[in-house]
């Protein structure tokens, strides 16, 4: 009869570092994806940049058509998407629409990316 040899239990090395904080929820992920989707077009990123760089972080739609090279209805469509996503606000002055950057709207994305 042979004596049984007890072998040491080998623990495999961990494949990655354990998660140090809780990930976002599925609902938060869906809301965040919608924000990124709104910024998923180069024209919309350009529009955000123009408005953010404007005096008072506000620009008239009439000032946004030339830099984009697009017609006013197309620019207005992109501005509506950015407004619906919460990046811009819209106010009317006479026949013109003015768009302003919502304070902190870009900070939300930066915070999520930094976590």
The first five atom37 places (N, CA, C, CB, O) and aatype in JSON, in Angstrom:
{
  "aatype": [20, 20, 20, 20, 20, 20, 20, 20, 20, 20, 20, 20, 20, 20, 20, 20, 20, 20, 20, 20, 20, 20, 20, 20, 20, 20, 20, 20, 20, 20, 20, 20, 20, 20, 20, 20, 20, 20, 20, 20, 20, 20, 20, 20, 20, 20, 20, 20, 20, 20, 20, 20, 20, 20, 20, 20, 20, 20, 20, 20, 20, 20, 20, 20, 20, 20, 20, 20, 20, 20, 20, 20, 20, 20, 20, 20, 20, 20, 20, 20, 20, 20, 20, 20, 20, 20, 20, 20, 20, 20, 20, 20, 20, 20, 20, 20, 20, 20, 20, 20, 20, 20, 20, 20, 20, 20, 20, 20, 20, 20, 20, 20, 20, 20, 20],
  "atom_mask": [
    [1, 1, 1, 1, 1],
    [1, 1, 1, 1, 1],
    [1, 1, 1, 1, 1],
    [1, 1, 1, 1, 1],
    [1, 1, 1, 1, 1],
    [1, 1, 1, 1, 1],
    [1, 1, 1, 1, 1],
    [1, 1, 1, 1, 1],
    [1, 1, 1, 1, 1],
    [1, 1, 1, 1, 1],
    [1, 1, 1, 1, 1],
    [1, 1, 1, 1, 1],
    [1, 1, 1, 1, 1],
    [1, 1, 1, 1, 1],
    [1, 1, 1, 1, 1],
    [1, 1, 1, 1, 1],
    [1, 1, 1, 1, 1],
    [1, 1, 1, 1, 1],
    [1, 1, 1, 1, 1],
    [1, 1, 1, 1, 1],
    [1, 1, 1, 1, 1],
    [1, 1, 1, 1, 1],
    [1, 1, 1, 1, 1],
    [1, 1, 1, 1, 1],
    [1, 1, 1, 1, 1],
    [1, 1, 1, 1, 1],
    [1, 1, 1, 1, 1],
    [1, 1, 1, 1, 1],
    [1, 1, 1, 1, 1],
    [1, 1, 1, 1, 1],
    [1, 1, 1, 1, 1],
    [1, 1, 1, 1, 1],
    [1, 1, 1, 1, 1],
    [1, 1, 1, 1, 1],
    [1, 1, 1, 1, 1],
    [1, 1, 1, 1, 1],
    [1, 1, 1, 1, 1],
    [1, 1, 1, 1, 1],
    [1, 1, 1, 1, 1],
    [1, 1, 1, 1, 1],
    [1, 1, 1, 1, 1],
    [1, 1, 1, 1, 1],
    [1, 1, 1, 1, 1],
    [1, 1, 1, 1, 1],
    [1, 1, 1, 1, 1],
    [1, 1, 1, 1, 1],
    [1, 1, 1, 1, 1],
    [1, 1, 1, 1, 1],
    [1, 1, 1, 1, 1],
    [1, 1, 1, 1, 1],
    [1, 1, 1, 1, 1],
    [1, 1, 1, 1, 1],
    [1, 1, 1, 1, 1],
    [1, 1, 1, 1, 1],
    [1, 1, 1, 1, 1],
    [1, 1, 1, 1, 1],
    [1, 1, 1, 1, 1],
    [1, 1, 1, 1, 1],
    [1, 1, 1, 1, 1],
    [1, 1, 1, 1, 1],
    [1, 1, 1, 1, 1],
    [1, 1, 1, 1, 1],
    [1, 1, 1, 1, 1],
    [1, 1, 1, 1, 1],
    [1, 1, 1, 1, 1],
    [1, 1, 1, 1, 1],
    [1, 1, 1, 1, 1],
    [1, 1, 1, 1, 1],
    [1, 1, 1, 1, 1],
    [1, 1, 1, 1, 1],
    [1, 1, 1, 1, 1],
    [1, 1, 1, 1, 1],
    [1, 1, 1, 1, 1],
    [1, 1, 1, 1, 1],
    [1, 1, 1, 1, 1],
    [1, 1, 1, 1, 1],
    [1, 1, 1, 1, 1],
    [1, 1, 1, 1, 1],
    [1, 1, 1, 1, 1],
    [1, 1, 1, 1, 1],
    [1, 1, 1, 1, 1],
    [1, 1, 1, 1, 1],
    [1, 1, 1, 1, 1],
    [1, 1, 1, 1, 1],
    [1, 1, 1, 1, 1],
    [1, 1, 1, 1, 1],
    [1, 1, 1, 1, 1],
    [1, 1, 1, 1, 1],
    [1, 1, 1, 1, 1],
    [1, 1, 1, 1, 1],
    [1, 1, 1, 1, 1],
    [1, 1, 1, 1, 1],
    [1, 1, 1, 1, 1],
    [1, 1, 1, 1, 1],
    [1, 1, 1, 1, 1],
    [1, 1, 1, 1, 1],
    [1, 1, 1, 1, 1],
    [1, 1, 1, 1, 1],
    [1, 1, 1, 1, 1],
    [1, 1, 1, 1, 1],
    [1, 1, 1, 1, 1],
    [1, 1, 1, 1, 1],
    [1, 1, 1, 1, 1],
    [1, 1, 1, 1, 1],
    [1, 1, 1, 1, 1],
    [1, 1, 1, 1, 1],
    [1, 1, 1, 1, 1],
    [1, 1, 1, 1, 1],
    [1, 1, 1, 1, 1],
    [1, 1, 1, 1, 1],
    [1, 1, 1, 1, 1],
    [1, 1, 1, 1, 1],
    [1, 1, 1, 1, 1],
    [1, 1, 1, 1, 1],
    [1, 1, 1, 1, 1]
  ],
  "atom_positions": [
    [[0.84, -1.14, 0.0], [0.0, 0.0, 0.0], [0.91, 1.23, 0.0], [-0.97, -0.02, 1.21], [1.91, 1.29, 0.72]],
    [[0.53, 2.2, -0.81], [1.33, 3.41, -0.92], [0.78, 4.48, -0.01], [1.39, 3.9, -2.36], [-0.43, 4.59, 0.2]],
    [[1.69, 5.24, 0.5], [1.27, 6.38, 1.31], [0.81, 7.51, 0.39], [2.43, 6.86, 2.25], [1.42, 7.77, -0.65]],
    [[-0.27, 8.16, 0.8], [-0.77, 9.29, 0.01], [0.05, 10.52, 0.35], [-2.28, 9.54, 0.28], [0.32, 10.82, 1.51]],
    [[0.42, 11.22, -0.68], [1.17, 12.46, -0.5], [0.18, 13.61, -0.66], [2.35, 12.58, -1.52], [-0.53, 13.69, -1.65]],
    [[0.16, 14.47, 0.31], [-0.74, 15.61, 0.25], [-0.04, 16.74, -0.51], [-1.16, 16.07, 1.68], [1.02, 17.22, -0.11]],
    [[-0.65, 17.15, -1.6], [-0.09, 18.22, -2.41], [-0.66, 19.56, -1.96], [-0.39, 17.98, -3.91], [-1.81, 19.65, -1.53]],
    [[0.15, 20.6, -2.05], [-0.36, 21.92, -1.66], [-1.4, 22.4, -2.68], [0.8, 22.95, -1.55], [-1.31, 22.11, -3.88]],
    [[-2.35, 23.13, -2.18], [-3.37, 23.69, -3.06], [-2.78, 24.92, -3.74], [-4.69, 24.06, -2.28], [-2.28, 25.83, -3.08]],
    [[-2.84, 24.92, -5.04], [-2.28, 26.03, -5.81], [-3.42, 26.96, -6.2], [-1.52, 25.53, -7.07], [-4.37, 26.57, -6.87]],
    [[-3.29, 28.2, -5.76], [-4.28, 29.21, -6.12], [-3.79, 29.93, -7.37], [-4.52, 30.23, -4.94], [-2.68, 30.45, -7.4]],
    [[-4.62, 29.96, -8.4], [-4.19, 30.68, -9.6], [-4.07, 32.17, -9.28], [-5.18, 30.44, -10.79], [-4.81, 32.71, -8.46]],
    [[-3.13, 32.81, -9.95], [-2.98, 34.26, -9.77], [-4.25, 34.94, -10.25], [-1.74, 34.79, -10.54], [-4.87, 34.53, -11.23]],
    [[-4.62, 35.99, -9.55], [-5.8, 36.75, -9.97], [-5.52, 37.35, -11.34], [-6.15, 37.86, -8.92], [-4.43, 37.85, -11.61]],
    [[-6.52, 37.3, -12.18], [-6.35, 37.81, -13.54], [-6.38, 39.33, -13.59], [-7.42, 37.23, -14.46], [-5.87, 39.93, -14.54]],
    [[-6.97, 39.94, -12.61], [-7.07, 41.39, -12.64], [-7.26, 41.92, -11.22], [-8.23, 41.85, -13.55], [-7.48, 41.16, -10.28]],
    [[-7.16, 43.18, -11.1], [-7.33, 43.83, -9.81], [-8.8, 43.87, -9.45], [-6.74, 45.25, -9.82], [-9.63, 44.14, -10.32]],
    [[-9.15, 43.61, -8.23], [-10.56, 43.67, -7.85], [-11.11, 45.1, -8.0], [-10.75, 43.18, -6.4], [-10.38, 46.07, -7.89]],
    [[-12.39, 45.18, -8.25], [-13.04, 46.48, -8.41], [-13.02, 47.2, -7.08], [-14.5, 46.31, -8.93], [-13.43, 46.65, -6.05]],
    [[-12.53, 48.44, -7.1], [-12.37, 49.19, -5.87], [-13.61, 50.01, -5.52], [-11.18, 50.11, -5.97], [-13.81, 50.36, -4.36]],
    [[-14.43, 50.3, -6.51], [-15.66, 51.05, -6.24], [-16.78, 50.45, -7.07], [-15.47, 52.57, -6.56], [-16.55, 49.67, -8.0]],
    [[-17.98, 50.82, -6.72], [-19.14, 50.26, -7.42], [-19.25, 50.86, -8.82], [-20.44, 50.53, -6.62], [-19.11, 52.07, -8.98]],
    [[-19.49, 50.03, -9.82], [-19.7, 50.56, -11.17], [-21.05, 51.26, -11.25], [-19.61, 49.43, -12.22], [-21.88, 51.13, -10.35]],
    [[-21.26, 52.01, -12.32], [-22.54, 52.69, -12.47], [-23.63, 51.64, -12.72], [-22.5, 53.73, -13.63], [-23.34, 50.51, -13.11]],
    [[-24.86, 52.03, -12.49], [-25.98, 51.12, -12.7], [-26.31, 51.05, -14.19], [-27.22, 51.57, -11.89], [-25.81, 51.83, -14.99]],
    [[-27.15, 50.11, -14.53], [-27.58, 49.96, -15.93], [-28.32, 51.21, -16.39], [-28.47, 48.71, -16.09], [-28.15, 51.64, -17.53]],
    [[-29.15, 51.79, -15.54], [-29.86, 53.02, -15.9], [-28.9, 54.17, -16.11], [-30.88, 53.39, -14.81], [-29.04, 54.94, -17.06]],
    [[-27.91, 54.29, -15.23], [-26.9, 55.35, -15.4], [-26.11, 55.13, -16.68], [-25.95, 55.38, -14.19], [-25.77, 56.1, -17.37]],
    [[-25.82, 53.9, -17.01], [-25.09, 53.59, -18.24], [-25.91, 53.99, -19.47], [-24.74, 52.08, -18.3], [-25.37, 54.52, -20.43]],
    [[-27.22, 53.74, -19.42], [-28.08, 54.1, -20.55], [-28.16, 55.62, -20.7], [-29.5, 53.52, -20.35], [-28.11, 56.14, -21.82]],
    [[-28.28, 56.34, -19.58], [-28.32, 57.81, -19.65], [-26.99, 58.37, -20.15], [-28.65, 58.41, -18.25], [-26.96, 59.31, -20.95]],
    [[-25.9, 57.79, -19.71], [-24.58, 58.25, -20.14], [-24.36, 57.96, -21.62], [-23.48, 57.59, -19.3], [-23.79, 58.78, -22.34]],
    [[-24.8, 56.8, -22.07], [-24.68, 56.46, -23.48], [-25.46, 57.44, -24.35], [-25.16, 55.02, -23.73], [-25.03, 57.79, -25.45]],
    [[-26.62, 57.88, -23.86], [-27.41, 58.87, -24.61], [-26.65, 60.19, -24.73], [-28.77, 59.11, -23.92], [-26.73, 60.85, -25.77]],
    [[-25.92, 60.57, -23.69], [-25.11, 61.79, -23.75], [-24.0, 61.65, -24.78], [-24.52, 62.12, -22.37], [-23.76, 62.56, -25.57]],
    [[-23.33, 60.5, -24.75], [-22.27, 60.28, -25.72], [-22.83, 60.19, -27.15], [-21.5, 59.0, -25.38], [-22.19, 60.63, -28.1]],
    [[-24.02, 59.63, -27.28], [-24.64, 59.55, -28.6], [-24.91, 60.95, -29.14], [-25.96, 58.73, -28.54], [-24.72, 61.21, -30.33]],
    [[-25.36, 61.86, -28.27], [-25.6, 63.24, -28.7], [-24.31, 63.89, -29.16], [-26.23, 64.06, -27.55], [-24.33, 64.74, -30.06]],
    [[-23.19, 63.51, -28.58], [-21.9, 64.06, -28.98], [-21.2, 63.2, -30.03], [-21.01, 64.21, -27.76], [-20.05, 63.46, -30.38]],
    [[-21.89, 62.18, -30.52], [-21.3, 61.24, -31.46], [-21.22, 61.73, -32.89], [-22.06, 59.99, -31.44], [-20.88, 60.95, -33.78]],
    [[-21.51, 62.98, -33.13], [-21.44, 63.56, -34.46], [-20.46, 64.73, -34.42], [-22.85, 64.03, -34.96], [-20.57, 65.58, -33.54]],
    [[-19.51, 64.8, -35.34], [-18.53, 65.88, -35.32], [-19.15, 67.28, -35.37], [-17.59, 65.73, -36.48], [-18.62, 68.21, -34.76]],
    [[-20.26, 67.43, -36.07], [-20.92, 68.73, -36.14], [-21.4, 69.15, -34.76], [-22.09, 68.7, -37.12], [-21.27, 70.32, -34.39]],
    [[-21.95, 68.23, -34.0], [-22.45, 68.57, -32.66], [-21.31, 68.9, -31.71], [-23.29, 67.42, -32.1], [-21.45, 69.79, -30.87]],
    [[-20.2, 68.2, -31.83], [-19.04, 68.52, -31.01], [-18.53, 69.92, -31.36], [-17.91, 67.46, -31.21], [-18.18, 70.69, -30.47]],
    [[-18.51, 70.24, -32.65], [-18.11, 71.57, -33.09], [-19.05, 72.63, -32.54], [-18.07, 71.64, -34.62], [-18.6, 73.68, -32.07]],
    [[-20.35, 72.38, -32.6], [-21.33, 73.34, -32.08], [-21.13, 73.59, -30.59], [-22.75, 72.85, -32.34], [-21.18, 74.73, -30.14]],
    [[-20.92, 72.52, -29.82], [-20.66, 72.67, -28.38], [-19.41, 73.53, -28.17], [-20.48, 71.27, -27.7], [-19.39, 74.4, -27.31]],
    [[-18.38, 73.28, -28.96], [-17.13, 74.02, -28.85], [-17.34, 75.49, -29.16], [-16.09, 73.43, -29.78], [-16.8, 76.35, -28.47]],
    [[-18.1, 75.79, -30.2], [-18.35, 77.19, -30.58], [-19.13, 77.91, -29.48], [-19.12, 77.26, -31.92], [-18.78, 79.02, -29.09]],
    [[-20.18, 77.27, -28.99], [-21.0, 77.89, -27.95], [-20.16, 78.08, -26.67], [-22.26, 77.03, -27.65], [-20.24, 79.13, -26.03]],
    [[-19.38, 77.07, -26.3], [-18.56, 77.16, -25.09], [-17.52, 78.27, -25.19], [-17.87, 75.82, -24.81], [-17.17, 78.89, -24.19]],
    [[-17.02, 78.53, -26.41], [-16.0, 79.56, -26.61], [-16.59, 80.96, -26.8], [-15.14, 79.2, -27.8], [-15.86, 81.95, -26.75]],
    [[-17.9, 81.04, -27.03], [-18.54, 82.33, -27.28], [-18.61, 83.16, -26.01], [-19.95, 82.12, -27.84], [-18.56, 82.64, -24.89]],
    [[-18.72, 84.46, -26.21], [-18.85, 85.38, -25.08], [-20.08, 84.99, -24.27], [-18.96, 86.86, -25.57], [-21.19, 84.92, -24.8]],
    [[-19.9, 84.74, -23.0], [-21.0, 84.33, -22.13], [-21.47, 82.91, -22.38], [-22.15, 85.26, -22.3], [-22.53, 82.51, -21.9]],
    [[-20.7, 82.13, -23.13], [-21.05, 80.75, -23.51], [-22.46, 80.7, -24.1], [-20.96, 79.82, -22.29], [-23.27, 79.84, -23.76]],
    [[-22.71, 81.65, -25.0], [-24.02, 81.75, -25.67], [-23.79, 82.21, -27.1], [-24.98, 82.73, -24.91], [-22.95, 83.07, -27.35]],
    [[-24.55, 81.63, -28.05], [-24.41, 82.0, -29.45], [-25.77, 81.95, -30.14], [-23.42, 81.08, -30.16], [-26.63, 81.13, -29.83]],
    [[-25.92, 82.86, -31.09], [-27.14, 82.9, -31.92], [-27.01, 81.84, -33.0], [-27.35, 84.32, -32.55], [-25.92, 81.58, -33.51]],
    [[-28.12, 81.23, -33.34], [-28.1, 80.22, -34.4], [-27.55, 80.81, -35.7], [-29.52, 79.65, -34.64], [-26.94, 80.09, -36.49]],
    [[-27.75, 82.1, -35.91], [-27.24, 82.75, -37.12], [-25.71, 82.73, -37.17], [-27.75, 84.19, -37.21], [-25.13, 82.81, -38.25]],
    [[-25.07, 82.64, -36.0], [-23.61, 82.6, -35.94], [-23.04, 81.18, -36.04], [-23.13, 83.24, -34.66], [-21.83, 81.0, -36.06]],
    [[-23.91, 80.2, -36.1], [-23.46, 78.8, -36.08], [-23.51, 78.12, -37.44], [-24.3, 78.02, -35.11], [-22.97, 77.03, -37.6]],
    [[-24.16, 78.74, -38.42], [-24.27, 78.09, -39.73], [-22.97, 78.18, -40.52], [-25.41, 78.72, -40.53], [-22.53, 77.18, -41.1]],
    [[-22.36, 79.35, -40.54], [-21.13, 79.52, -41.34], [-19.99, 78.61, -40.89], [-20.68, 80.96, -41.28], [-19.38, 77.95, -41.74]],
    [[-19.67, 78.54, -39.59], [-18.54, 77.68, -39.17], [-18.75, 76.2, -39.47], [-18.3, 77.85, -37.69], [-17.79, 75.45, -39.66]],
    [[-20.01, 75.77, -39.52], [-20.27, 74.35, -39.79], [-20.4, 74.06, -41.28], [-21.54, 73.92, -39.08], [-20.23, 72.92, -41.71]],
    [[-20.69, 75.11, -42.07], [-20.89, 74.9, -43.5], [-22.21, 74.23, -43.82], [-19.76, 74.09, -44.07], [-22.39, 73.67, -44.91]],
    [[-23.14, 74.27, -42.87], [-24.44, 73.61, -43.05], [-25.55, 74.64, -43.1], [-24.7, 72.6, -41.91], [-25.38, 75.79, -42.7]],
    [[-26.69, 74.21, -43.62], [-27.85, 75.1, -43.69], [-28.43, 75.31, -42.28], [-28.93, 74.52, -44.64], [-28.18, 74.52, -41.37]],
    [[-29.19, 76.39, -42.13], [-29.78, 76.71, -40.83], [-30.69, 75.59, -40.32], [-30.57, 78.01, -40.92], [-30.63, 75.27, -39.14]],
    [[-31.55, 74.97, -41.18], [-32.37, 73.87, -40.65], [-31.55, 72.68, -40.14], [-33.33, 73.4, -41.73], [-31.92, 72.04, -39.16]],
    [[-30.44, 72.38, -40.82], [-29.6, 71.26, -40.38], [-28.91, 71.6, -39.06], [-28.55, 70.92, -41.45], [-28.84, 70.76, -38.17]],
    [[-28.42, 72.82, -38.94], [-27.79, 73.26, -37.69], [-28.82, 73.23, -36.56], [-27.18, 74.69, -37.83], [-28.53, 72.79, -35.45]],
    [[-30.04, 73.7, -36.85], [-31.1, 73.68, -35.83], [-31.42, 72.26, -35.39], [-32.38, 74.35, -36.38], [-31.7, 72.03, -34.21]],
    [[-31.39, 71.31, -36.31], [-31.62, 69.9, -35.95], [-30.56, 69.42, -34.96], [-31.6, 69.0, -37.23], [-30.89, 68.79, -33.95]],
    [[-29.29, 69.72, -35.24], [-28.21, 69.32, -34.34], [-28.34, 70.02, -32.98], [-26.84, 69.62, -34.97], [-28.09, 69.41, -31.94]],
    [[-28.71, 71.29, -33.0], [-28.88, 72.03, -31.76], [-30.02, 71.46, -30.92], [-29.15, 73.5, -32.05], [-29.94, 71.45, -29.69]],
    [[-31.06, 71.0, -31.57], [-32.18, 70.37, -30.84], [-31.72, 69.11, -30.13], [-33.35, 70.04, -31.8], [-32.1, 68.87, -28.98]],
    [[-30.92, 68.31, -30.79], [-30.39, 67.09, -30.18], [-29.54, 67.43, -28.95], [-29.55, 66.27, -31.21], [-29.65, 66.79, -27.91]],
    [[-28.71, 68.45, -29.08], [-27.87, 68.87, -27.95], [-28.7, 69.46, -26.82], [-26.83, 69.88, -28.41], [-28.37, 69.28, -25.64]],
    [[-29.77, 70.16, -27.17], [-30.66, 70.72, -26.16], [-31.42, 69.6, -25.44], [-31.66, 71.71, -26.81], [-31.52, 69.61, -24.21]],
    [[-31.94, 68.65, -26.2], [-32.67, 67.53, -25.6], [-31.77, 66.69, -24.69], [-33.26, 66.63, -26.69], [-32.24, 66.12, -23.7]],
    [[-30.47, 66.62, -25.01], [-29.53, 65.86, -24.19], [-29.1, 66.62, -22.94], [-28.3, 65.5, -25.01], [-28.47, 66.06, -22.05]],
    [[-29.45, 67.92, -22.86], [-29.14, 68.69, -21.67], [-27.83, 69.46, -21.73], [-29.1, 67.8, -20.52], [-27.37, 69.98, -20.71]],
    [[-27.21, 69.54, -22.92], [-25.97, 70.29, -23.04], [-26.21, 71.79, -23.27], [-25.16, 69.73, -24.18], [-25.41, 72.62, -22.84]],
    [[-27.31, 72.12, -23.94], [-27.61, 73.51, -24.29], [-29.0, 73.9, -23.83], [-27.47, 73.73, -25.8], [-29.88, 73.05, -23.66]],
    [[-29.2, 75.19, -23.63], [-30.54, 75.75, -23.44], [-30.82, 76.66, -24.62], [-30.66, 76.53, -22.06], [-29.91, 77.14, -25.29]],
    [[-32.1, 76.9, -24.87], [-32.51, 77.72, -26.02], [-33.41, 78.84, -25.52], [-33.24, 76.86, -27.09], [-34.31, 78.63, -24.71]],
    [[-33.16, 80.04, -26.03], [-34.05, 81.16, -25.73], [-34.26, 81.94, -27.03], [-33.45, 82.09, -24.59], [-33.38, 82.03, -27.88]],
    [[-35.47, 82.51, -27.14], [-35.79, 83.28, -28.34], [-35.71, 84.77, -28.03], [-37.21, 82.91, -28.86], [-36.14, 85.23, -26.97]],
    [[-35.14, 85.49, -28.98], [-35.08, 86.95, -28.91], [-35.5, 87.45, -30.28], [-33.63, 87.48, -28.51], [-34.73, 87.43, -31.24]],
    [[-36.73, 87.9, -30.35], [-37.27, 88.29, -31.65], [-37.39, 87.06, -32.53], [-36.38, 89.36, -32.33], [-38.01, 86.07, -32.14]],
    [[-36.81, 87.1, -33.7], [-36.91, 85.95, -34.6], [-35.7, 85.02, -34.5], [-37.05, 86.43, -36.03], [-35.62, 84.03, -35.22]],
    [[-34.76, 85.34, -33.61], [-33.55, 84.54, -33.48], [-33.58, 83.65, -32.24], [-32.32, 85.43, -33.45], [-34.16, 84.0, -31.22]],
    [[-32.95, 82.5, -32.37], [-32.8, 81.58, -31.24], [-31.35, 81.64, -30.77], [-33.21, 80.12, -31.63], [-30.41, 81.58, -31.57]],
    [[-31.19, 81.75, -29.47], [-29.86, 81.77, -28.87], [-29.68, 80.5, -28.05], [-29.65, 83.04, -27.98], [-30.59, 80.06, -27.35]],
    [[-28.49, 79.94, -28.14], [-28.18, 78.7, -27.43], [-27.05, 78.97, -26.44], [-27.79, 77.57, -28.42], [-26.05, 79.6, -26.77]],
    [[-27.23, 78.48, -25.23], [-26.24, 78.65, -24.17], [-25.85, 77.29, -23.6], [-26.77, 79.59, -23.05], [-26.68, 76.38, -23.53]],
    [[-24.61, 77.18, -23.21], [-24.12, 75.96, -22.59], [-24.71, 75.83, -21.19], [-22.56, 75.94, -22.53], [-24.68, 76.79, -20.41]],
    [[-25.25, 74.68, -20.87], [-25.77, 74.43, -19.52], [-24.58, 74.27, -18.58], [-26.7, 73.14, -19.49], [-23.73, 73.41, -18.79]],
    [[-24.52, 75.1, -17.54], [-23.39, 75.0, -16.61], [-23.27, 73.59, -16.04], [-23.55, 76.03, -15.47], [-24.24, 73.01, -15.56]],
    [[-22.06, 73.05, -16.11], [-21.8, 71.73, -15.54], [-22.16, 70.56, -16.43], [-22.52, 71.6, -14.28], [-21.9, 69.41, -16.07]],
    [[-22.76, 70.82, -17.59], [-23.21, 69.7, -18.43], [-22.06, 68.86, -18.95], [-24.01, 70.23, -19.6], [-22.19, 67.64, -19.06]],
    [[-20.94, 69.47, -19.26], [-19.78, 68.7, -19.72], [-19.01, 68.12, -18.56], [-18.87, 69.57, -20.55], [-18.29, 67.14, -18.72]],
    [[-19.15, 68.72, -17.39], [-18.48, 68.19, -16.19], [-18.99, 66.81, -15.82], [-18.67, 69.14, -15.02], [-18.23, 65.99, -15.3]],
    [[-20.28, 66.54, -16.09], [-20.84, 65.22, -15.77], [-20.09, 64.13, -16.53], [-22.34, 65.17, -16.11], [-19.75, 63.1, -15.95]],
    [[-19.84, 64.37, -17.82], [-19.12, 63.37, -18.6], [-17.67, 63.23, -18.13], [-19.16, 63.74, -20.09], [-17.14, 62.13, -18.03]],
    [[-17.06, 64.35, -17.85], [-15.68, 64.31, -17.37], [-15.58, 63.54, -16.07], [-15.12, 65.74, -17.19], [-14.65, 62.76, -15.87]],
    [[-16.54, 63.73, -15.18], [-16.53, 63.03, -13.9], [-16.69, 61.52, -14.11], [-17.65, 63.56, -12.99], [-16.01, 60.73, -13.46]],
    [[-17.57, 61.14, -15.01], [-17.76, 59.7, -15.27], [-16.52, 59.09, -15.87], [-18.96, 59.47, -16.19], [-16.17, 57.95, -15.54]],
    [[-15.85, 59.8, -16.75], [-14.65, 59.27, -17.38], [-13.5, 59.2, -16.4], [-14.27, 60.11, -18.57], [-12.61, 58.35, -16.53]],
    [[-13.51, 60.1, -15.41], [-12.42, 60.13, -14.44], [-12.56, 59.1, -13.34], [-12.33, 61.48, -13.84], [-11.59, 58.84, -12.63]],
    [[-13.73, 58.51, -13.19], [-13.94, 57.56, -12.1], [-13.34, 56.23, -12.42], [-15.39, 57.39, -11.8], [-13.42, 55.3, -11.62]]
  ]
}
